[in-house]
Amino acid sequence: QVQLVESGGGLVQPGGSLRLSCDTSASGIVLSRDFMAWYRQAPGKQRELVATIFSSGITDYADSVKGRFTVSKDNAKNLVYLQMNNLKPEDTAVYYCNRKGSFLPWGQGTQVTVSS
């Protein structure tokens, strides 16, 4: 069964940090070959692209998170990370990872809540 597993979310105060992880080991994704991305969906809003990491390791970010979020990966461990710093209330959402451009079934996501 194809599976993407996100973890690391939680409740954090504005200005705080979280590190999300995406386990791709049960998905068939090959991180040295596939492009990966983090997405988020806030209540009542459409899912949006947050960050992309290409097979080469080159990264790209949505303007709203540029300079605050960093996407990285460990090919050997089949893990993709999203380091989120200086979090803002508007970052509150469920965060998902998936292959960029050719989606697999979505995982359960991980809830990030930024609130004082």
N, C-alpha and C positions, 0 to 999 in steps of 0.2 A: 504494500500500500504506500503510495507516494505521500510523503509527509514533510511539512516544514514546521519547525517548532521554534517559536519565539519566546524569549524570556528576558527578565531583568527590569520589567516595568515596576512602577510603584507610585507612591505619593511623595512629592518633593516640593519644597518651598521655591518661590521665584528666586532665580539666581543659582539654584542648585544644579546638580549633575546626576546623570544616570548613564549606565552603560547597558545597552541592549545586546542580546546575542540571538543569532539565528542558526539553528542546527540543521544542516542540509543533508546529513548523512543518510537519511532514509528517503531521499527525494530523487536520486538519480542525477542530480546536478553535479557537474564537474567544475569546481571553482577556477581551475586553471584554463578552462575553455569558455564557461558561461558568464554572461553579464548578470550581475545581481543588483537588486535595488531594495531600498526601504520605502514603504508607503505608510500613510497614516490616514485615519478616518475619524473625524470629530463628529459628535452627535448632530444629526440633521444635515451633514455635509457629505459631499462625494469624497471618495478615496483620492488622495493626492500623492504624487511622487515627491519624496523628500530627498533621497540621495541615491546615487548610482555608483557602482564600482565595476569597472570593466575587467576583463580577464587579465589585462596587463597590469592592473592595479591603479590605473588612472581613475580619478574620481570626479564626480560632478554633483552639484547641490542646487536645490531650490533656493531662490533668492532669500526666502524667509528664514532659512537656517544657515546660510553661508556665513562662515566665520565662527559659528557656535557648535555645529555638528561635524563629526568626522566619521566617515565610513572606512572600515578596514576589513581584512579577511585573513584567515589562516587556511590555506589550501589543504595542508596536511591533516588538519583537524576537522575539515568540512564546516567551518564556522565563519559567519559574517557578523561583524560588530557594528554598532552605531553608538559612538560616544557623544553624549549630548551635554553641553555645558551652557551655563547662563540661561537656564530654562525659563520660559515665560508662560503665563497662563494660556496664551493662545497655542502653545504646543500640546495642550491636553488633547489626547486622542488615543485610539487603539492603533498600535504600530504593527505593521506586517512586513515580512520580507518575501520576495519572490524573484523568480528569474525575469530579467528585463526583456520585454518584447514577446515572450512565449511563456505565458503564465502556466504554472502548475496549480493544482487545487490550493486554495488559500488555507493557511494555518489558522489557529485560533486567535493569533495576535497576542500582544501584551499591552495592558492598559498603562498609560502614563497620565498622571494627574498632577498638574502644577497649580498649587493653591497655598495660600497662607492661612 
